[in-house]
Amino acid sequence: MLGSAQWKVIRSGKTISVDILDEAWLERYHARLISILPEDSLDAEFYETIIYDAVQNEVSRTIKITLIHGVKPPPKQHKII
């Protein structure tokens, strides 16, 4: 998770690799001012690039997170007794 390391995130039920470009957020994360726990979500803006071939088949897809607004915990689940 240092430098230009790729992060693994789940998007639409699939695990994908992304770059995080928000340097201010990364600095706070590396200084341990931000923690991410299992099942947390990132409230973030991203830029997605998709490249297609001549017959419109997807050749590649990259996602870069440009700004992170915060970390959101999972929704609270009500316990049934």
DSSP file (Angstrom, degrees, kcal/mol; ACC not computed):
  #  RESIDUE AA STRUCTURE BP1 BP2  ACC     N-H-->O    O-->H-N    N-H-->O    O-->H-N    TCO  KAPPA ALPHA  PHI   PSI    X-CA   Y-CA   Z-CA
    1    1 A M              0   0    0      0, 0.0     2,-0.3     0, 0.0     6,-0.1   0.000 360.0 360.0 360.0  23.1    0.0    0.0    0.0
    2    2 A L    >   -     0   0    0      4,-0.1     3,-1.8     2,-0.0     4,-0.0  -0.800 360.0 -22.3-108.6 152.5    3.0    2.3   -0.5
    3    3 A G  T 3  S-     0   0    0     -2,-0.3     0, 0.0     1,-0.3     0, 0.0  -0.260 130.7 -10.1  57.9-128.4    3.7    4.5   -3.5
    4    4 A S  T 3  S+     0   0    0     15,-0.1    -1,-0.3     2,-0.0    17,-0.0   0.087  93.0 145.9 -94.0  24.3    2.0    3.5   -6.6
    5    5 A A    <   -     0   0    0     -3,-1.8    15,-0.5     1,-0.1     2,-0.3  -0.277  49.8-119.4 -60.5 145.3    0.9    0.1   -5.2
    6    6 A Q        -     0   0    0     13,-0.1     2,-0.3    11,-0.0    13,-0.2  -0.647  22.4-142.5 -86.1 145.6   -2.5   -1.1   -6.5
    7    7 A W  E     -A   18   0A   0     11,-3.1    11,-2.7    -2,-0.3     2,-0.5  -0.808   8.6-132.4-104.5 147.7   -5.3   -1.6   -4.0
    8    8 A K  E     +A   17   0A   0     -2,-0.3     2,-0.3     9,-0.2     9,-0.2  -0.896  34.7 167.0 -99.7 125.7   -7.8   -4.4   -4.2
    9    9 A V  E     -A   16   0A   0      7,-2.6     7,-3.1    -2,-0.5     2,-0.6  -0.915  35.3-119.8-132.8 161.0  -11.4   -3.3   -3.8
   10   10 A I  E     +A   15   0A   0     -2,-0.3     2,-0.4     5,-0.2     5,-0.2  -0.914  33.0 174.1-104.4 125.0  -14.8   -4.9   -4.4
   11   11 A R  E >  S-A   14   0A   0      3,-3.0     3,-1.8    -2,-0.6    -2,-0.0  -0.992  70.9 -11.0-132.9 124.4  -17.0   -3.1   -6.9
   12   12 A S  T 3  S-     0   0    0     -2,-0.4    -1,-0.1     1,-0.3     3,-0.1   0.857 130.4 -54.5  54.7  37.6  -20.3   -4.5   -8.1
   13   13 A G  T 3  S+     0   0    0      1,-0.2     2,-0.4    -3,-0.0    -1,-0.3   0.474 118.4 105.9  80.7   1.7  -19.4   -7.8   -6.4
   14   14 A K  E <  S-A   11   0A   0     -3,-1.8    -3,-3.0     2,-0.0     2,-0.5  -0.920  70.0-124.7-117.6 141.2  -16.1   -8.2   -8.2
   15   15 A T  E     +A   10   0A   0     -2,-0.4     2,-0.3    -5,-0.2    -5,-0.2  -0.718  39.6 172.6 -82.2 127.1  -12.6   -7.7   -6.8
   16   16 A I  E     -A    9   0A   0     -7,-3.1    -7,-2.6    -2,-0.5     2,-0.4  -0.908  32.3-117.4-132.0 159.5  -10.7   -5.2   -8.9
   17   17 A S  E     +A    8   0A   0     -2,-0.3    46,-0.5    -9,-0.2     2,-0.3  -0.830  37.1 175.8 -96.2 135.4   -7.3   -3.5   -8.7
   18   18 A V  E     -A    7   0A   0    -11,-2.7   -11,-3.1    -2,-0.4     2,-0.4  -0.947  27.8-130.0-135.5 156.8   -7.3    0.3   -8.5
   19   19 A D  E     -b   64   0B   0     44,-1.5    46,-3.2    -2,-0.3     2,-0.6  -0.875  18.9-144.0 -99.5 140.5   -4.8    3.1   -8.1
   20   20 A I  E     +b   65   0B   0    -15,-0.5    46,-0.2    -2,-0.4    26,-0.0  -0.940  19.9 177.0-106.1 118.8   -5.6    5.7   -5.4
   21   21 A L        +     0   0    0     44,-3.4     2,-1.6    -2,-0.6    45,-0.2   0.479  47.5 108.2 -98.6  -5.2   -4.5    9.1   -6.5
   22   22 A D     >  -     0   0    0     43,-0.5     4,-2.4     1,-0.2     5,-0.2  -0.575  45.2-179.4 -77.5  89.2   -5.7   11.1   -3.5
   23   23 A E  H  > S+     0   0    0     -2,-1.6     4,-2.5     1,-0.2    -1,-0.2   0.856  76.7  54.7 -62.5 -38.0   -2.2   11.8   -2.0
   24   24 A A  H  > S+     0   0    0      2,-0.2     4,-1.9     1,-0.2    -1,-0.2   0.926 111.1  45.1 -63.0 -43.9   -3.6   13.7    1.1
   25   25 A W  H  > S+     0   0    0      1,-0.2     4,-2.5     2,-0.2    -2,-0.2   0.918 112.3  52.0 -65.1 -42.8   -5.8   10.8    2.0
   26   26 A L  H  X S+     0   0    0     -4,-2.4     4,-2.9     1,-0.2     5,-0.2   0.892 107.5  52.3 -61.0 -40.4   -3.0    8.3    1.5
   27   27 A E  H  X S+     0   0    0     -4,-2.5     4,-1.5     2,-0.2    -1,-0.2   0.920 111.2  46.5 -62.1 -43.3   -0.7   10.4    3.7
   28   28 A R  H  <>S+     0   0    0     -4,-1.9     5,-2.8     2,-0.2     6,-0.7   0.895 113.2  50.2 -65.1 -39.6   -3.3   10.3    6.5
   29   29 A Y  H ><5S+     0   0    0     -4,-2.5     3,-1.8     1,-0.2     5,-0.2   0.941 110.9  47.5 -63.3 -47.7   -3.8    6.6    6.0
   30   30 A H  H 3<5S+     0   0    0     -4,-2.9    -1,-0.2     1,-0.3    -2,-0.2   0.773 107.7  56.4 -67.1 -25.7    0.0    5.8    6.1
   31   31 A A  T 3<5S-     0   0    0     -4,-1.5    -1,-0.3    -5,-0.2    -2,-0.2   0.390 117.7-116.9 -83.2   3.7    0.2    8.0    9.3
   32   32 A R  T < 5S+     0   0    0     -3,-1.8    -3,-0.2     2,-0.2    -2,-0.1   0.748  82.1 124.2  66.2  26.9   -2.4    5.7   10.8
   33   33 A L  S   <S+     0   0    0     -5,-2.8     2,-0.4    -6,-0.2    -4,-0.2   0.600  71.5  48.3 -86.7 -13.3   -4.9    8.5   11.1
   34   34 A I  S    S-     0   0    0     -6,-0.7     2,-0.4    -5,-0.2    -2,-0.2  -0.989  70.9-166.3-126.6 133.3   -7.4    6.5    9.1
   35   35 A S        -     0   0    0     -2,-0.4     2,-0.5    -3,-0.1    36,-0.1  -0.946   6.1-157.7-120.2 146.9   -8.3    2.9    9.7
   36   36 A I        -     0   0    0     -2,-0.4     3,-0.1    -7,-0.1     6,-0.0  -0.988  13.2-167.0-121.9 122.9  -10.2    0.6    7.4
   37   37 A L    >   -     0   0    0     -2,-0.5     3,-2.2     1,-0.1    -2,-0.0  -0.676  39.1 -73.4-105.6 161.2  -11.9   -2.4    8.9
   38   38 A P  T 3  S+     0   0    0      0, 0.0    -1,-0.1     0, 0.0     3,-0.1  -0.250 120.2  18.0 -52.9 139.7  -13.4   -5.5    7.1
   39   39 A E  T 3  S+     0   0    0      1,-0.3     2,-0.1    34,-0.1    -3,-0.0   0.390  92.6 134.9  75.8   1.1  -16.7   -4.7    5.3
   40   40 A D    <   -     0   0    0     -3,-2.2     2,-0.3    33,-0.1    -1,-0.3  -0.373  43.3-144.9 -71.0 159.3  -16.0   -0.9    5.4
   41   41 A S  E     -C   72   0B   0     31,-2.9    31,-3.6    -3,-0.1     2,-0.5  -0.919   8.0-126.2-124.3 151.7  -16.6    1.1    2.2
   42   42 A L  E     -C   71   0B   0     -2,-0.3     2,-1.0    29,-0.2    29,-0.2  -0.861  10.1-146.9 -96.0 129.7  -14.8    4.0    0.6
   43   43 A D  E     +C   70   0B   0     27,-2.9    26,-3.3    -2,-0.5    27,-1.1  -0.846  50.1 148.6 -89.8 102.2  -17.0    7.0   -0.2
   44   44 A A  E     -C   68   0B   0     -2,-1.0     2,-0.4    24,-0.3    24,-0.2  -0.918  51.4-129.2-142.9 158.0  -14.9    8.0   -3.3
   45   45 A E  E     -C   67   0B   0     22,-3.0    21,-1.8    -2,-0.3    22,-1.4  -0.862  35.1-174.4-103.1 144.6  -14.8    9.6   -6.7
   46   46 A F  E     -C   65   0B   0     -2,-0.4     2,-0.4    19,-0.3    19,-0.2  -0.930  24.7-139.3-140.6 163.3  -13.2    7.6   -9.5
   47   47 A Y  E     -C   64   0B   0     17,-2.8    17,-2.5    -2,-0.3     2,-0.4  -0.993  21.5-164.1-123.2 125.2  -12.1    7.9  -13.1
   48   48 A E  E     -C   63   0B   0     -2,-0.4     2,-0.5    15,-0.2    15,-0.2  -0.935   4.6-166.5-116.9 132.5  -12.7    4.8  -15.3
   49   49 A T  E     -C   62   0B   0     13,-2.7    13,-2.4    -2,-0.4     2,-0.4  -0.974   5.6-175.0-117.7 126.1  -11.0    4.2  -18.7
   50   50 A I  E     -C   61   0B   0     -2,-0.5     2,-0.5    11,-0.2    11,-0.2  -0.982   7.1-160.4-121.7 130.7  -12.3    1.5  -20.9
   51   51 A I  E     -C   60   0B   0      9,-2.7     8,-3.6    -2,-0.4     9,-1.5  -0.939   9.1-167.8-112.9 131.3  -10.6    0.6  -24.2
   52   52 A Y  E     -C   58   0B   0     -2,-0.5     6,-0.2     6,-0.3     2,-0.1  -0.831  15.7-128.0-114.8 152.9  -12.5   -1.3  -26.9
   53   53 A D    >   -     0   0    0      4,-2.3     3,-1.8    -2,-0.3    -1,-0.1  -0.199  48.3 -78.4 -85.1-172.9  -11.3   -3.0  -30.1
   54   54 A A  T 3  S+     0   0    0      1,-0.3    -1,-0.0     2,-0.1    -2,-0.0   0.733 132.2  46.5 -63.2 -24.3  -12.7   -2.4  -33.6
   55   55 A V  T 3  S-     0   0    0      2,-0.1    -1,-0.3     0, 0.0    -2,-0.0   0.093 122.0-102.0-107.5  22.9  -15.7   -4.6  -33.0
   56   56 A Q  S <  S+     0   0    0     -3,-1.8     2,-0.4     1,-0.2    -2,-0.1   0.718  70.4 147.7  67.5  25.8  -16.5   -3.1  -29.5
   57   57 A N        -     0   0    0      1,-0.0    -4,-2.3     2,-0.0     2,-0.3  -0.762  57.2-108.6 -84.6 137.1  -15.1   -5.9  -27.4
   58   58 A E  E     + C   0  52B   0     -2,-0.4    -6,-0.3    -6,-0.2     3,-0.1  -0.518  39.0 176.6 -68.6 125.1  -13.6   -4.6  -24.2
   59   59 A V  E     -     0   0B   0     -8,-3.6     2,-0.3     1,-0.4    -7,-0.2   0.830  63.2  -8.8 -96.4 -43.9   -9.8   -4.8  -24.3
   60   60 A S  E     - C   0  51B   0     -9,-1.5    -9,-2.7     2,-0.0    -1,-0.4  -0.992  52.3-162.3-154.5 158.9   -8.9   -3.2  -21.0
   61   61 A R  E     - C   0  50B   0     -2,-0.3     2,-0.4   -11,-0.2   -11,-0.2  -0.984   9.1-176.9-144.8 130.1  -10.4   -1.3  -18.1
   62   62 A T  E     - C   0  49B   0    -13,-2.4   -13,-2.7    -2,-0.3     2,-0.4  -0.977   6.7-162.7-128.4 144.8   -8.6    0.8  -15.5
   63   63 A I  E     - C   0  48B   0    -46,-0.5   -44,-1.5    -2,-0.4     2,-0.5  -0.994   4.3-172.9-128.5 131.2  -10.0    2.5  -12.5
   64   64 A K  E     -bC  19  47B   0    -17,-2.5   -17,-2.8    -2,-0.4     2,-0.6  -0.990  20.5-138.4-124.2 125.5   -8.3    5.3  -10.5
   65   65 A I  E     +bC  20  46B   0    -46,-3.2   -44,-3.4    -2,-0.5   -43,-0.5  -0.746  23.0 179.6 -82.6 120.6   -9.8    6.7   -7.3
   66   66 A T  E     +     0   0B   0    -21,-1.8     2,-0.3    -2,-0.6   -20,-0.2   0.756  63.3  14.1 -95.9 -28.2   -9.2   10.4   -7.5
   67   67 A L  E     - C   0  45B   0    -22,-1.4   -22,-3.0   -45,-0.1     2,-0.6  -0.966  58.8-155.8-153.0 130.5  -10.8   11.6   -4.2
   68   68 A I  E     - C   0  44B   0     -2,-0.3   -24,-0.3   -24,-0.2     3,-0.1  -0.941   6.4-175.6-110.8 121.8  -11.8    9.9   -1.0
   69   69 A H  E     -     0   0B   0    -26,-3.3     2,-0.3    -2,-0.6   -25,-0.2   0.759  61.7 -57.4 -84.3 -27.5  -14.4   11.6    1.1
   70   70 A G  E     - C   0  43B   0    -27,-1.1   -27,-2.9     2,-0.0     2,-0.5  -0.965  51.3 -80.7 168.3 177.5  -14.3    9.1    3.9
   71   71 A V  E     - C   0  42B   0     -2,-0.3   -29,-0.2   -29,-0.2   -36,-0.1  -0.932  38.5-155.8-108.7 128.5  -14.6    5.5    5.1
   72   72 A K  E     - C   0  41B   0    -31,-3.6   -31,-2.9    -2,-0.5    -2,-0.0  -0.897  10.5-134.2-109.3 129.6  -18.1    4.2    5.7
   73   73 A P        -     0   0    0      0, 0.0   -33,-0.1     0, 0.0     3,-0.1  -0.331  38.7 -88.5 -71.5 162.6  -18.9    1.4    8.1
   74   74 A P        -     0   0    0      0, 0.0   -34,-0.1     0, 0.0     3,-0.1  -0.313  56.1 -85.3 -66.5 156.6  -21.3   -1.4    7.0
   75   75 A P        -     0   0    0      0, 0.0     2,-0.2     0, 0.0    -3,-0.0  -0.314  51.0-102.6 -60.5 144.9  -25.0   -0.8    7.7
   76   76 A K        -     0   0    0     -3,-0.1     2,-0.5     1,-0.0     0, 0.0  -0.476  33.8-143.1 -70.3 138.7  -26.1   -1.9   11.1
   77   77 A Q        -     0   0    0     -2,-0.2     2,-0.4    -3,-0.1    -1,-0.0  -0.879  11.5-127.8-105.8 135.1  -27.9   -5.2   11.2
   78   78 A H        -     0   0    0     -2,-0.5     2,-0.4     1,-0.0     0, 0.0  -0.659  21.6-131.6 -82.0 131.2  -30.8   -5.7   13.5
   79   79 A K        -     0   0    0     -2,-0.4     2,-0.6     2,-0.0    -1,-0.0  -0.672  12.2-143.1 -83.5 133.8  -30.5   -8.8   15.6
   80   80 A I              0   0    0     -2,-0.4    -1,-0.0     1,-0.1    -2,-0.0  -0.859 360.0 360.0 -97.0 125.1  -33.5  -11.0   15.8
   81   81 A I              0   0    0     -2,-0.6    -1,-0.1     0, 0.0    -2,-0.0   0.409 360.0 360.0-104.5 360.0  -34.1  -12.5   19.2
